[in-house]
Amino acid sequence: MAPFTPFFTEVLYQNMRRVCNGSEESIHYCSFPEAEGKTENKIERSVQRMITVIDLARNIRDRQKKPIKDPLREMIVVHPDADFLNDIATKLKQYVLDELNVKTIVPCNDVLKYADLRAEPNYSVLGRRLGRDMGAVAKGVKAMSQSDILAFEEAGEAVVAMHSLKMTDIKVFRDFKRPLGMDACDIDAAGDGDVLVILDLRSDDSLRESCVAREIVSGVQKLRKRASLEPKDAVNVYLESPDKAVIQQVLKSQEKYIGDALGSRVIFLMAAIDDELQVISEGNFRSIYKVTFRVILTKC
């Protein structure tokens, strides 16, 4: 479209110019129009929330050396605001699942279930304003209990050492509280002081099979691209692998996903490929779980 669009828009403009007095000779002499109407702040806020959650989850993956191609079972999003949770777990759920390669999102508005709250004075804001009272206020803020902090967040203000403090005066931290029976390698979290994102890092056979299936699909797509095939070009897909049992189990358990993604069934080769088949493209691949396989594309 890029080479064609400027000429097409110019033709449209020249036709409209016949009934518009005082118009420029060409659309390319015109300035971009100013935006009209109000911006949709709610949509922008929802998208920004999604970006924040995705960034925090990626930080966890990086820290735990869990590549994005490795699927995870569950992500828990902890926030007291139901509207925030609805944005992530309902409206924008599929975007988040696809971007982070997690199977499910669990919203949680019970902040204390997964975190210990801690309050710290915002010294940069309060220092000059309070002067000699800063010490007493700082001591009072640090002594705030869990219930005090929750009440402060709900009301938007609190009185400490006879001073009225607003949301900008106190920093609230949510320190992750690991569930009983789970080790650091099983679960991890990241937060920005507002939302807490938790990833279940445990793996199982179904997740590993899902990962290998995605890598098979990716391998087929790479070979199609290498052979300059169009989406409408049908091919037969064959697999060879020394990890026979693993690949056969993947093809069985992930049959629907692979079929939907490729539009064709994948056939596991028990012997050498028939010489009569016309090979279009082939290549070797290795899964992050060290499963090796060879993909062969032939004409239908």
Secondary structure, 3 states (H helix, E strand, C coil): CCCCHHHHHHHHHHHHHCCCCCCCCCHHHCCCCCCCCCCCHHHHHHHHHHHHHHHHHHHHHHHCCCCCCCCEEEEEEECCCHHHHHHHHHHCHHHHHHHHCEEEEEEECCHHHHEEEEEEECHHHHHHHHHHHHHHHHHHHHCCCHHHHHHHHHHCEEEECCEEEEHHHEEEEEEECCCCCCCCCCEEEEECCCCEEEEECCCCHHHHHHHHHHHHHHHHHHHHHHCCCCCCCCEEEEEECCCHHHHHHHHHHCHHHHHHHHCCCEEECCCCCCCCCCEEEEEEEECCCCCEEEEEEEEC
